[in-house]
Structures are given as structure tokens and as C-alpha cells.
Amino acid sequence: MAQARLKEVVTASTRTAVAESDGGVQSRITTPTGHSWIVDEPPSRGGRDEGAAPLEHFTASLASCQMVQVVKVAEAMRFKHGAIRITADIGTNMVIRDEEKNLLLRFTEAEMIIDIETEEPDAKLERLAVLAEDRCPVGTLLGDGGIDVKCTWNRLPLPEGAPTNA
């Protein structure tokens, strides 16, 4: 089977984000590209609940990074599809980190459910899955840390008359 070739040339680069706080756990995040948002914790964790928590952002990063890869690889493969929905779950748990039995929060598992509207053949969908999953840097980061990201792909029918990417 032919390998999908992506048009974008990727080179080494650095992404920067700045977090600023007025002394509480809430952070205002800014980037050199002009984006800004609030990261916060619920009151039970010392925050004001005015933004998603850091680990929610990390989980969203996994889902959105995978979305970018699915769309880019599908385009390179000329894979016709409609809507895509990715649900990501990342599990955490407290683990003992030393002889004094101090606890530290660690990632324990990660899973994504990828729902895609398509009428493409099974073999082509399987190829999309392999290529797209392999290209997500956030998933790779988890994998490098010993967390296998389990992906489940669900084919959904294309609604009649629905627009596709092609």
C-alpha cells in the first residue's frame, strides 16, 4: 500500500507559553502568537474555577493534536470523511515516590475514541489509523513516558447529502 506523503515540511522548532499568576493557582497563559487564556483549578484545589485545570488542558492537547493528524493524513490519503469526534481520557493516580512514602500524581493510562463519518473501505480506514496515531506528538510524549495510548476507531455513516472534506 502506498504511504501517505504530507505536504508540510516540519523542522525543529520551539513553542513558548508564559504563565503569570497574581499569587493564586490561577494562571493567565500568553503565547508569542497572541493567544491568551486562563488555566485554573476548582475552589476545592485553591482556585476560582474560571478556566479548565492544567490536566484538562493536557487531555485536550492529546485530543486536538490527534485531530490535526487525522485531518492532515486523511487529506494526504485523499480519504473522504465527514465529521470527526475525538474523546480523550487520561487517567492519573497517586503513587509512592520514595522510602518516606511521599505521594506523587502520575499518569496511569490514556485512551482515545475516534468517531469518523466515512464510507471508505476498512483497509483504508485502518491505514489512516496507523499513520495518524503515529504522528501525534502528544501521544508520543505519553508513550515515551511509558503510557500506551489506546485508540478505538468507530466508523459512522456519512449522513446523506453531508459535505465531506473532498
N, C-alpha and C positions, 0 to 999 in steps of 0.2 A: 504494500500500500504506500502511496506517495506521502511524504512528510509535508506538513503544513509549513510554509515559509512566511514568517511575519515580516511586513514591510518596514517596521520601525527598527532602527539601529539603536541598540541600547549600549551605552557606555557607562563607565564608572561615574558615580555622582554622589553627592551628599544632600540629604534633606535636613532642613533645620526647622525646629519649632522652639519657641520661647514660652515658658510658663512663668507667670507672675502671680503673686498672692499678696493679699493685704494682711497676712498673718494667720488666716484660717486655712482649711484644707482646700477651699475652692481655688481654682486656677483659671486665669484668663490666658488662653493659648493664642499666640500670633505666629504667623509664618511670613517669610520674606515675599511670598506671592500675594499678600494682602488679605489672607483669610484669618478669621478670628472666631473663637467660640469659648464657651465656659465648660470646664470639667469640674464636677463637684461630687460630693458624697451626700447620702441622706443624713438627716439630723441624728439618727442613731449612731452614725460614724463621725460626727462632728461637723457635718456640712450643712448647707442650706437647701439642698436638693434642687438647685437651679440649673443643673446640667447633668448629662449622663456621667456615671462614675468612670474612672480610668479603665477598669477591666471591661466595662461595656464598650468603650471606645476600641479597645484591643479586639474584642469579639467582632465589632462592626468592621474593623480593619480586615479581619480574615474574610468576612462575607463580601465586602466590597472589592477587595483585592482579587478574590476568586471570580467575582462578576466581571471585572475588567478582562481577566484572562479568558474566560468563557467567550465573551463577545469578540475579543481580538482573534482568538483561534478559530471561532466559527466563521468569522469574516474571511480569514486566510484559507479556510477549507471550502468556502462557498456553501456553508451549511445553513440551510434555510430554517429559521425559527421565529416564533412569536415571542410572547412574554417569557421572562426568566425570573424565578424567585429563589433566592438562596437563604436558607435559615442556618445560622451557625450557632453552635453551643460549645462553650469551653468550660470544662469542669475544673474546679480548684479544691484543695483540701489543705488542712494544716498538717505539716509533717515535723517530726523531731529533727532538729538540725545539729545537735551536739550532745555531749555526755550530760550536760546540765538539764537536758530535756526542754530546751527553749524551742518554741514552735515557730515555723515559718510557712507562709502561704505559698503553695506551689501549684502549677498547672498539673492536672492529672489525666485529662482526656480532651479530645476535640472531635467534633462531628459536624458535618455539613450535609444538609439535604438540599439538593439542587433539582428544582422543578423546571422543566423546559417544555414549551409548546413546540412540537415538531412532528413532521411526517417522514423525516429522514430514516433510512434503514438502520437496523440495530448496529451493524458493523461501523457505520459512520458515527453514530452516537457514542459507541464505545471508544472510538478513536478520538473524538472530541474530548471525552472524559479524561483519557490518559494524557493527552497533550496539555489540556487546560490545567489539570491538577498539578502537573509537573512544573508549571511556570509561575505559580503563586508564591512570591517571596515571603509572605506572612506564614503561609502553610509550611514552607521550607524552614523558616525560623523555628516553628514549633517542632518540626521533625528533627532538626539539628539538636534540639533540647530533649529529645527522647519521647516526644508526644506524637504518635501516629494519628494524623487527621483522617478519620473515616468519612468517606464520601458515599452518599447514596443518591443516585440519579433517578429521577422519575420522569418518564415521558408523559406529557399531557397532550391531548388532541389540540390541533390548531382550530380555533373557532372558525366556522365558515365565514369567509369574507374578511377575516382579521388580517391586518398588514403584517408582513414579515420583514426581516432585515434585508432581504434580497430585492 
